[in-house]
């Protein structure tokens, strides 16, 4: 009697449907992530929620079939947020904008995220970048505020296949407007003039895509490579180091560096 082999696994169609369903669920879960963040208080809890945000970003990349990710950046009042961003070829190969319909998620006031890297950017139209690990003089010197903005502004980017990628990131408003054109009504990223308008501000975060404009470099904003690691710190302990006059590194060096798996796009559990 002929025995028929049983095949275990999933067909291509089944796999495609499964990926689509998971992607949809992850995107729909974003409001839940936002609500969850409101209840967090410890670095460990924030780490878990960031991992959930990464899952949503990978789902967005799969859905849009463009590079997508999570951007960490402070608003004009100094509050740090996570913003879902997606590459927009209509603007440019390295340009990202906020994902439509996805509101920024504010980190708890007692928690911050850094990539521990400072980027020195040329202000010419023939750009060069120099990336260096942040050290105490960078944070305590005359450019301390600029460098703190720089190290707390970075992106984690995923490919449509869900893998972590290192990709140049330049963030612009969804209308593609430059500093000399301030007509965008984008309520997430916008030009410096629009975000800081004292009468009618438009946008939460200053876009950072310019070469040759020293103002943005002076703010600690500008193009840079996406990251594969970061640290989560407690703002009170960070500020306490400054008040006590001890090196920031005394606190920051105690923190675990959190890495993202390059193949799965998930946070590596230590």
C-alpha positions in Angstrom: 0.0 0.0 0.0 1.4 3.4 -1.0 1.8 5.7 2.0 1.2 9.3 1.2 3.7 11.7 2.8 2.2 14.4 4.9 3.6 17.8 4.5 3.9 20.1 7.4 4.4 23.8 7.1 2.7 26.6 5.3 2.2 27.3 1.6 3.3 30.7 0.1 -0.4 31.8 0.1 -0.8 30.9 3.7 2.4 32.7 4.7 1.4 35.8 2.8 -2.0 35.9 4.5 -0.5 35.3 7.9 2.0 38.1 7.4 -0.8 40.4 6.3 -2.9 39.6 9.3 0.0 40.1 11.7 0.9 43.4 10.0 -2.7 44.6 10.3 -2.9 43.6 14.0 0.4 45.3 14.8 -0.7 48.6 13.2 -4.1 48.4 14.9 -2.3 47.9 18.2 -0.5 51.2 18.0 -3.2 53.1 20.1 -2.8 50.4 22.7 0.9 51.0 22.8 0.2 54.7 23.3 -2.1 54.0 26.2 0.4 51.5 27.7 3.1 54.1 27.7 1.0 56.4 29.8 1.1 53.8 32.6 4.8 53.1 32.5 7.4 54.2 35.1 10.5 52.0 34.9 13.2 51.5 32.2 12.3 47.8 31.9 8.6 48.6 31.2 9.6 51.2 28.6 12.0 48.7 27.0 9.1 46.3 26.5 6.9 49.0 25.0 9.6 50.1 22.6 9.9 46.5 21.4 6.2 46.6 20.7 6.6 49.9 18.8 9.3 48.2 16.7 6.9 45.4 15.8 4.4 48.1 14.6 7.1 49.8 12.6 8.0 46.5 10.9 4.4 46.0 10.1 4.2 49.5 8.6 7.3 48.7 6.5 5.7 45.5 5.2 2.4 47.3 4.5 3.9 50.3 2.7 6.8 48.3 1.1 9.2 51.1 2.0 11.7 51.5 4.8 10.0 52.5 8.0 10.9 52.8 11.6 10.7 54.6 15.0 12.3 58.0 15.6 13.1 59.3 19.0 13.0 63.1 19.2 12.1 65.9 21.6 9.4 68.4 20.9 9.9 72.2 21.4 9.2 71.8 25.1 11.8 69.2 25.7 9.5 66.2 26.0 10.8 63.1 24.2 8.6 61.1 21.8 8.6 58.1 19.6 7.4 58.9 16.1 6.6 56.3 13.4 8.3 57.3 10.2 8.4 56.0 6.6 10.6 56.6 3.6 8.9 58.7 1.0 10.6 58.3 -2.5 8.4 61.1 -3.8 10.4 63.4 -1.5 13.8 61.7 -1.9 15.7 58.4 -1.5 16.9 59.2 2.0 13.9 61.3 3.1 11.4 60.1 5.8 8.2 61.6 7.0 5.7 60.8 9.7 3.4 57.9 9.0 -0.2 59.0 8.2 -2.6 58.4 11.0 0.0 57.4 13.6 0.3 59.9 16.4 3.6 60.4 18.2 3.9 58.5 21.5 5.3 60.5 24.4 7.9 58.8 26.7 7.3 59.0 30.4 8.7 62.2 31.9 11.1 60.3 34.1 12.5 58.2 31.3 14.7 59.1 28.3 16.4 57.3 25.4 19.9 58.0 23.9 22.1 56.6 21.2 25.2 57.9 23.0 26.5 59.3 19.7 27.2 62.9 18.6 27.2 63.8 14.9 29.4 66.6 13.6 27.9 67.8 10.4 29.4 70.1 7.8 27.3 73.1 6.8 28.3 73.0 3.2 26.5 71.6 0.2 29.3 69.0 0.0 28.3 67.2 3.2 30.5 65.2 5.5 29.6 63.4 8.8 31.7 62.5 11.7 30.1 60.3 14.4 31.7 60.0 17.8 30.7 58.4 21.1 29.5 61.1 23.5 31.7 62.0 26.4 31.4 64.3 29.4 33.0 67.5 27.9 30.5 67.2 25.0 27.6 67.5 27.5 29.1 69.9 29.9 30.8 72.3 27.5 29.3 75.2 25.6 27.6 72.9 23.1 26.1 70.7 25.8 22.4 71.5 24.9 23.1 70.9 21.3 24.8 67.6 21.9 22.1 66.4 24.3 19.5 67.1 21.6 21.7 65.2 19.1 22.1 62.0 21.2 18.4 61.9 22.1 17.4 62.3 18.4 17.9 59.2 16.3 16.0 56.5 14.4 15.7 52.7 14.2 14.9 51.7 10.6 13.5 48.4 9.2 13.2 47.1 5.7 10.0 45.8 4.1 11.2 42.3 5.0 11.3 43.3 8.7 15.1 43.4 9.0 17.0 46.1 10.8 18.9 48.3 8.3 21.4 51.1 8.7 20.0 53.8 6.4 20.7 57.5 6.1 17.7 59.4 7.6 16.6 62.9 6.7 13.2 63.8 8.2 11.0 66.3 6.4 7.3 67.3 6.5 4.9 65.3 4.4 4.5 68.2 1.9 8.2 68.2 1.2 8.6 71.9 2.1 12.1 73.2 2.7 13.2 76.0 5.2 12.5 78.7 2.6 9.0 77.4 2.0 6.9 77.3 5.2 3.5 76.5 3.7 3.2 72.9 5.1 0.4 72.1 7.5 2.0 68.9 8.7 1.2 68.7 12.4 4.1 66.3 13.2 7.3 67.4 11.4 7.6 70.9 10.1 10.1 73.7 9.4 11.9 75.6 12.3 9.9 78.7 11.5 6.5 76.9 11.6 7.2 74.9 14.8 8.5 77.9 16.8 5.9 80.4 15.5 4.8 82.2 18.8 1.4 83.0 17.4 0.3 80.0 15.3 2.8 77.1 15.6 2.4 74.3 13.2 4.0 70.9 13.9 5.5 69.3 17.0 9.0 68.5 15.8 11.6 70.4 13.8 12.5 68.6 10.6 16.2 68.0 10.2 17.0 67.4 6.5 19.2 70.3 5.6 22.8 70.6 4.4 24.3 74.0 4.3 22.0 75.5 7.0 24.0 76.1 10.1 20.9 76.8 12.2 19.9 73.2 12.2 23.4 71.9 12.9 23.6 74.3 15.8 20.4 72.8 17.2 21.8 69.3 17.1 19.6 68.3 14.2 20.5 67.0 10.7 21.0 64.0 8.6 22.5 60.9 10.2 22.6 57.1 9.9 20.0 55.1 11.7 21.1 53.1 14.7 21.1 49.5 16.0 21.4 50.2 19.7 20.5 52.7 22.4 20.2 53.1 26.2 17.3 53.9 28.4 18.1 56.3 31.2 16.2 57.9 34.2 16.1 61.6 33.8 16.3 62.3 37.5 19.5 60.3 37.9 20.9 62.0 34.8 20.2 65.5 36.1 21.4 64.6 39.6 24.9 63.8 38.1 24.9 67.3 36.7 23.9 68.9 40.0 26.5 66.9 42.0 29.2 67.9 39.5 30.2 64.3 38.7 30.8 63.0 35.2 27.7 61.9 33.3 29.6 58.8 32.4 29.5 57.7 36.0 25.8 57.1 35.5 25.6 56.4 31.7 28.3 53.7 31.8 26.2 51.7 34.2 23.4 51.4 31.7 22.9 48.3 29.6 23.2 49.0 25.9 20.1 47.7 24.1 20.7 46.1 20.7 18.2 45.2 17.9 18.5 41.9 16.2 19.5 42.6 12.6 17.5 39.7 11.2 14.3 39.7 13.2 14.1 43.4 14.0 13.4 42.6 17.7 15.1 43.8 20.8 17.8 41.3 21.9 17.0 40.2 25.4 20.0 40.2 27.8 
